Amino acid sequence: MLIEIIKGISVPFIGTTLGAFCVFFLKNELGKGMQKALTGFAAGVMIAASIWSLLLPAIEQGASLGVWRFIPAAIGFWIGILFLMAIDYFAPPECIEGEQKDNLLLAVTLHNIPEGFEVPEGRVKPWGTAHAVLSAIDEVDGPFAVINADDYYGRHAFEVIYDYLTTHEDDEKYRYTMVGYRLKNTVTDNGHVARGICELNEDKQLVAINERTRIEKRDGGIAYSEDDGKTWVSVDPDTLVSMNMWGFTRSILDEIKAGFPEFLEKGLKENPMKCEYFLPAVVSKLLGEDRATVRVLESEDKWYGVTYKEDKPVVVAAIQALKDAGVYPQKLWEDK
């Protein structure tokens, strides 16, 4: 009797252990074909277990009912379905509001990392812009644009990036794009800003983005400093800068996913609490490997963002002026 008990416990324990042990050998991502096959295999196992281990035994227990022995099992089956539907209806994820919802989304995002890695204890900082884009991998199936949610880019920028994305596809290289803004249209009167100055080739393709962390209006022009304001270098006001408006084919998601484990291997060793996986870094790597091009589109629109609290009334007035001019309706979110 004891031996049979030990066997009964050992077999599932060993099977589960062996299955979990595979994680240590599968840190790198599986191919899409293998993922689909394993997903189908798991679905088959779960369905088979549900039928043979639950549904059929439930029907057999109603043998005293004769030909109606399936009725109790069928009732229980539908009660289970209705129960889950009721939970989804009366307590959907949307019912979580405010800080509680923000904390839930942060927790889900933070722990969305490859197998074999763990979130350092005490870390609350998200993994960066590339990881934010990666979170949409199961929802995106075509070309798409990426923007900062709290910036105003102007109608023209969306028109030109839409035109590009609907007329270009990947070939021997990934064909990406971004919208560049005139530097003079992105600075503020209330202090310094950080901007990525675009370096282009003769075909208006991105070669590099040079980050300047302190740019401001000075003496009737625009200049940047790299030594806390001790010296200043003038910049042409018409220089194109990146305001994080990118256009990608779906291929970027696969590249971000493929590079995430490598980032974590390095980042968790060097700066576990604050390391970030940046989208421009992924693009720069692909450019350096000559696997992608980024066509820089130009926008003459003025970009608006609230870098300083003094910027708010300026942005509010600008948006209101666009409404008054008929560019946007007076009530953007009015119910139809």
N, C-alpha and C positions, 0 to 999 in steps of 0.2 A: 504493500500500500504506500509506504513512504517513498519507495523508488518511483512509483508512478506519479506521485505528487511532485517529486523533484524533476522528473522528466517533463511534466506538464508546465512547470515554471521555467525550466531551463530553455526549452525550445523557443518560445516567444522572446525570452530575454536575449538569447544569442542572436536571433534574427534581427531584433531591434538594434542591438549593439553593432552588428555588422553593417546594417543600413546606415546608422549614424556615423560609423567610422569612415564611410566613403567621403564624408565632407572634407576630411583632411587631404584627400587626393583630388578634390574637385574645386579648388579655389579659383581656377580659371573658368570662364564661362563655357558652357556646352554649346555646340552648334544648334541652330534653330531646329533642324530636323530631329536631332536627338532629344531636344526639349519637348517637341511635340509628341514624339514617341513615348517618352517617359510620362508625360501628362496623360496621354491616352491610357497607358498601362495603369497608372494610379486610379484613373476614373473607372477602369474595368474592375480592378480589385475592390474598390469601394462599393460599386453596384452589386458585384457578386456577393460580397460580404453582407450587404443589406438584404439581398433576396434570400440567400441560403441560411444565414445566421439569425435573421430577424423575421422576415415576412413569412417564409415557409413554416418555421416553428410556430408562429402565431396562428397560422391557419390550422396546423395539426392539433393545436390545443383546443380548437373549437370543433373537434371531431364529433362530439355528442350532438351537434346541430345538423348533422347529415350534410345534405347538399348545400346548406346555408352556412357551412363552417367558415367560409371566407368573410362573412359579414363583420364580426368583431375586428378582424385584422384590417378590413377596408375602412371601417369607422375610425380606428386608431390612426391609420395612414392619413386620412383626410384631416383629422384633428391636428396632427402634427404639421401638415402643410398650412392649415388656416392659422395655427398658432404663430408660425414664423411670419406669415403675411400680416397678422395683427401687430406683431412687434415692429415690423418695418413701417406700418401705417401710423401707429400711435406714438412710436418713439424712434423716428428716423434720425439719421445723423444731423439733419438740419435743425433739430430741436435744441441742439447744444449751442449755446450762444456765448458771446463775449469772451472773456479771458479763458473760460473753461474750454471753449471751442478752439481758441488759438493754441492753448497748451496741448490739446489733443492732436491738432494738426502738426504742431512742432514735434511731438513725440513720435508720431507715425513717420514723418519725414526723416527725423534724426536716425531712426532705427532701420531705415530702408537702405541697407548696405549689403554688400555681397557676403555669402556664406564664408565663415572662417575669420571674420573680423567682428570686433565688439566695440560698442560706443564707450569711450573712457568714462569712468565714474566721475560725475560732476559736470560733464560737458553738456551745455545747453545751446551752444552756437550751432546753427545749421552748417551744412557742408559746402556751401558756396553756390555760385550762379550756375555752374555746369550741372551740379547735382539737382538744382531746382528744375532745370530743363529736363533732366533725365527722369524726373518724377512723372512726366507726361508720356513716357515711352509706350504705354499700353493704350493710349488714347489717340495718338497721332499716327496717321497712315499716309501722309503726303507732305508737300512743302508747307512751311509755316514760318511765321515771324516771331521774334522775341523782343520785348520791350520792357522798360522799367514801368511798373504799374502806377507809379506816383509822378510821372512826368507827362508833359503835353508836347506832342511831336508835330502837330499840324496835319491837315488833310493831305497836302501834297506828298508828304513822306509816305503815307500809307498807299497812295495811288502808285507811286513809282516802284515801291517794293512789291506790290501786288502784280504790276505789269511784268516785272522781272521774274518772279517766282512762277508765273503762269506761262512763261515763254522759254524757260531754260530748264534743262535736265542734266543730271550727272552723265558724263561720258567716261573718258579715260581718267578724268579727275572729278572730284566733287566740285560743283559749281554753286558757290555760296555768294551772298551779297550782304551789304550793309549800307545804311544811309548816313552820309556825312553831313554835318552842319557847319556853316560858316562860324568861325570862332566868335566873331562879333555878335552873333545872334544867340550866344549861349552864356555870356558872362553877366555878372550882376554888378550893380552899383554899390552893393553893401558889404563887399569883402572879396576874399580870394576863393577860387574854385579849383577843383582837380579836373583835368581834361586829358583825353588820349589823343595826341596829335597824329594824324594819319600820314604815313609815308607811302606814296603811290609810284607805280611805274608809268611808262608812256601810254599803256593801255587802260589807265585808270583802275588798275587792280592793286589791292592792298599788298604792300611789302612788309610793313611793320606798323605797330602802334606804339608811340613813345609817350609814356605816362608822365605828365607834368602835374605835380601835386599842388603847386601854388601859382596860379595864373590870376592876374587881376588887371583892371584898367589903371594905367599910369600915364600922367602927362599927356593926355589926349590920345594915347594909343593903348596897346595891350602888350604885356610882358610877363615872363615867368622867372621864378627864382628857384634855385636848387640848394641854396645855403641860408634859408630862413630870412630872406630879404636883404642880405648884405650886398648882393649883386643881382642885376636884372638883365634879361636878354629879351629884346623886342621880338614880337611875333606879328606876321602879317595878319590883319583882322579877317582876311578872306581865307585863311588856312582852314582846311577841313579837319574837323575833330569828330571822334566817335562819341555818340551819346547812348550807346548800347541798344541800337535798333538794328537787329540782325535778321537776315533771311536765310533759311537753310532748307535743304532737302532732308528727307528722313534719315539719311545716312549719318548725319551728325549724332543722332541718338545712339546708334551702334558704336560709333567711335568714342563717345563719352562713356558708355557702358564698358567698353573694352579697356579704357584707360583708368577706370575708377579703382580697381584693385591695386594697380601700380602706385597711384596717388596715395592710397591709404597705407601701403607698405612703408612709403617714405614719410608721409605726413604724420602718421601716428607715432613714429619714432622721434621726429624732429620737433614737432609742436602739436602734441595730441589734443590740447584744449582749444586751439584756435586755427589750425590749418584749414584752408579752404580750397576747393576745387573750382577754379575760375574758368568761365566760358572762353574768354579771350586766350587763355593759356592753351586750351584744347585746339582752338583755331590756329594759333601761332605754331604749334607743333606740326599740324598738318601742312601748313605753308612751308615750314622748314624742311619737311620731307618731300616737298613738291607733289603732294597728293591732292591738293585742293587749290582753288583760286577764289578770291573774294572781290567781286566787282563793287567798287565804291560808287554809289549813286549820290547825287547832290540834291540837297533840299535848300530852297531859299527861305523856307518858313523860319519864324523865330521860335526857338525852343523855350519852354517855360518849366521851371521847377522851383521848389521852395527850399533853397539851401539855408537861408537865414530867415528868421521870423519877419524881418523887414520886407522880405520878398513877397509875403502873402498878399498884401493889398494890391501890389503891382499885378500879380497873377490874376487875382479876382477881377480887377478892372479890365485886364486884357481879355479874359474869357467873356465878360459881359459885353465888351465891344464887339466880339465875334458874334454873339447872340443878336445884338442890336443890328448888325450888318446882315443878318439872315443866314450866316454860315452855319449856325446851329440853332435849334429851337430854344425858346426861352426856358422851357422845362424839359430837360433832357430825359428824365425818367418818368414822365407823366404816363399814367395808365391809359391804355387805349380803350 
